[in-house]
Amino acid sequence: MTLVIDKYTYPKLEREMISGVRHYTDGDSPVPSVTTILSETGDKTALFEWRKRVGDAEANRISRESAGLGTKVHNALEKYALGEEWDTFGNNLVSTMAKSMTSEMIDKGLSNVSEIWGIEVGLIARGLYAGTADCVGMYNGVPSIIDFKTAKKLKKREWIDDYFMQGAAYTLAHNEMFDSGIDQVAILMVDRDNKFKDYIVSGQELTKFKSLWGQRIQDYYSRI
């Protein structure tokens, strides 16, 4: 079992909706979430084309199913990491998929996490952005921001720049808050065929994604 250590004191962030946009605050001025900034500044062409191809009703159904599946897996992983009973799934199709995907993530992903410093960690870069990192700790012996992702199929590395930018944003905020020097992001992904893959960025590659994230922040604030 992974060792949970209270290495840092993380703030409790409150979520607010401002003009339909998710913001977070720790008692200071609310700031937009990382996912909001990425969504508002990203290229939605492929998404629009997909919705047009399958129709709004089917697109909404698929989105709800994917969100429900992802939530079940995330909640179970959080319970596992905290040493709580995690195998509490129902018997419907989504629950059955979630159970097998969670088991794969535990066996192939969390087995490489030797320490956990926080689960569902509130992080904030004052005046700019905030968000909640799935996990912070040691992955393959290296201090890391660790993110759990579910997918219909494992994604090619070149398709997940937004995931890397999200991790870079959390790294910057964590290092600013705690002078922690974290220099690795680990994206742990499991798909519906129970295939697992970890995507690691660090060093110069992570620096590149920090720069790209900075550009997205500038883009976002230039629009409001």
Secondary structure, DSSP 8 states (H G I E B T S, - for coil): --EE---S-----EEEEETTEEEEESSSS-EEBHHHHHHHHS--HHHHHHHHHH-HHHHHHHHHHHHHHHHHHHHHHHHHHTTS------SSHHHHHHHHHHHHHHHHTGGGEEEEEEEEEEEEETTTEEEEEEEEEEETTEEEEEEEEEESS---GGG-HHHHHHHHHHHHHHHHHH-----EEEEEEEETT--EEEEEEEHHHHHHHHHHHHHHHHHHHHH-
